[in-house]
Amino acid sequence: MVADFMDVPDHGHEPVLLNAVMKLLSPRHGQVALDCTAGRGGHASALAQAVMPGGLVLCVDVDPENLAYARTRLGQWSENCRYFQANFAQAGEVLQAAGVSGVDLVLADLGVSTNQLTQDSHGLSFSVDAPLDMRLDPELPTTAADLIAKLPEKDLADMLFTLAQERWSRRIARRIVQTRQTAPITTTRQLADLVRQVVPPEFGRHKIDPATKTFQALRMAVNAELDNLGTLLGQVPQFMNPGGRAAFISFHSGEDRLVKHAMLEWQEKNKCRVLTKKPVLPDEMEIQTNPRCRSARLRAAEFVAPADLPPP
Ligand SMILES: C[S@@+](CC[C@H](N)C(=O)[O-])C[C@H]1O[C@@H](n2cnc3c(N)ncnc32)[C@H](O)[C@@H]1O
């Protein structure tokens, strides 16, 4: 049976491309793994299983609830796992705090987990009426409602176009500005209804909700997703051990482009070998059972000691 988009699986989230990730990272006993997006601990528990005995798993997440869940899930390896409520843009500081100078395995499974989409507290979904928040990190100062209330019309339109390629960005931005002059836009339903009224009706018949791109762009802006990924990518070569492997799962073309270009740059500088000429995609069977994975793109690289590289 095909799973519904908003079905919440066991553990609140189904790890995406798990077999491909494990194959590309090829974890071994005794290795140090950094899961930059521990989430519900699906990938992290597979990594823990593979690096124990003797290994270490460092779990990072901005969302304290998800991190707490991952900690419980990885309980059997508690002596060899450490948890950091932090942004992966601060991966270097996390490693310093953990007293670790180099890691063998890095995973970043970007975006949000299924339970975060359905939880009212996050206000991430146009299918669940909730306060328009969208912060994955509750300590961030600015919510989606703040951006909707304050951004000038042009900045709103640019955000929708740049982050989600929303072709109706100007119309949506204009309507937001008109609406907020009479009443603040503070809930997901208000925003979703507003977008649905602006996007021409023929597009409403398509499978995706007309509000999809607006919600995606706002979430990416609130959580500075591209900036954080860029910062992480800038740090990875500095902390990879020779022979270490790094894998990134993106759900957005802008993220995948950043990962692809970073890996090519590392390779040009003789820091790594790219293991995935093309991104690895989920197969039909995974898409049937977990429709949320359909836009996933996995890329991986192996960091090598300079002597291991062929001459240029
Ligand atoms: C797709 S889920 C990861 C799911 C996880 N791989 C699993 O198997 O359960 C993405 C997670 O990354 C976290 N996250 C998003 N951006 C982050 C960032 N910049 N730093 C740390 N965690 C982040 C989210 O809070 C969420 O828990």
The ligand as an SDF file (V2000), in Angstrom:
LIG
                    3D

 27 29  0  0  0  0  0  0  0  0999 V2000
   15.8250   14.6150    7.9480 C   0  0  0  0  0  0  0  0  0  0  0  0
   16.0210   14.7960    9.6680 S   0  0  0  0  0  0  0  0  0  0  0  0
   17.2850   13.6320   10.0540 C   0  0  0  0  0  0  0  0  0  0  0  0
   16.7310   12.2660   10.3200 C   0  0  0  0  0  0  0  0  0  0  0  0
   17.7540   11.2660   10.7980 C   0  0  0  0  0  0  0  0  0  0  0  0
   18.7750   11.0100    9.8170 N   0  0  0  0  0  0  0  0  0  0  0  0
   17.0850    9.9700   11.2030 C   0  0  0  0  0  0  0  0  0  0  0  0
   17.4090    8.9320   10.6210 O   0  0  0  0  0  0  0  0  0  0  0  0
   16.2260    9.9910   12.0860 O   0  0  0  0  0  0  0  0  0  0  0  0
   16.9110   16.2910    9.7770 C   0  0  0  0  0  0  0  0  0  0  0  0
   17.2790   16.6990   11.2080 C   0  0  0  0  0  0  0  0  0  0  0  0
   18.2600   17.7150   11.0970 O   0  0  0  0  0  0  0  0  0  0  0  0
   18.0300   18.6990   12.0620 C   0  0  0  0  0  0  0  0  0  0  0  0
   18.6500   19.9180   11.5470 N   0  0  0  0  0  0  0  0  0  0  0  0
   18.2530   20.6880   10.5250 C   0  0  0  0  0  0  0  0  0  0  0  0
   19.1250   21.6850   10.3200 N   0  0  0  0  0  0  0  0  0  0  0  0
   20.1180   21.5320   11.2470 C   0  0  0  0  0  0  0  0  0  0  0  0
   21.3140   22.2460   11.5370 C   0  0  0  0  0  0  0  0  0  0  0  0
   21.6730   23.3260   10.8460 N   0  0  0  0  0  0  0  0  0  0  0  0
   22.1050   21.7920   12.5340 N   0  0  0  0  0  0  0  0  0  0  0  0
   21.7530   20.6780   13.2430 C   0  0  0  0  0  0  0  0  0  0  0  0
   20.6240   19.9810   13.0170 N   0  0  0  0  0  0  0  0  0  0  0  0
   19.8130   20.3970   12.0220 C   0  0  0  0  0  0  0  0  0  0  0  0
   16.5260   18.7510   12.1920 C   0  0  0  0  0  0  0  0  0  0  0  0
   16.1560   19.2890   13.4520 O   0  0  0  0  0  0  0  0  0  0  0  0
   16.1500   17.2750   12.0400 C   0  0  0  0  0  0  0  0  0  0  0  0
   16.0880   16.6460   13.2780 O   0  0  0  0  0  0  0  0  0  0  0  0
  1  2  1  0
  2  3  1  0
  2 10  1  0
  3  4  1  0
  4  5  1  0
  5  6  1  0
  5  7  1  0
  7  8  2  0
  7  9  1  0
 10 11  1  0
 11 12  1  0
 11 26  1  0
 12 13  1  0
 13 14  1  0
 13 24  1  0
 14 15  1  0
 14 23  1  0
 15 16  2  0
 16 17  1  0
 17 18  1  0
 17 23  2  0
 18 19  1  0
 18 20  2  0
 20 21  1  0
 21 22  2  0
 22 23  1  0
 24 25  1  0
 24 26  1  0
 26 27  1  0
M  CHG  2   2   1   9  -1
M  END
$$$$
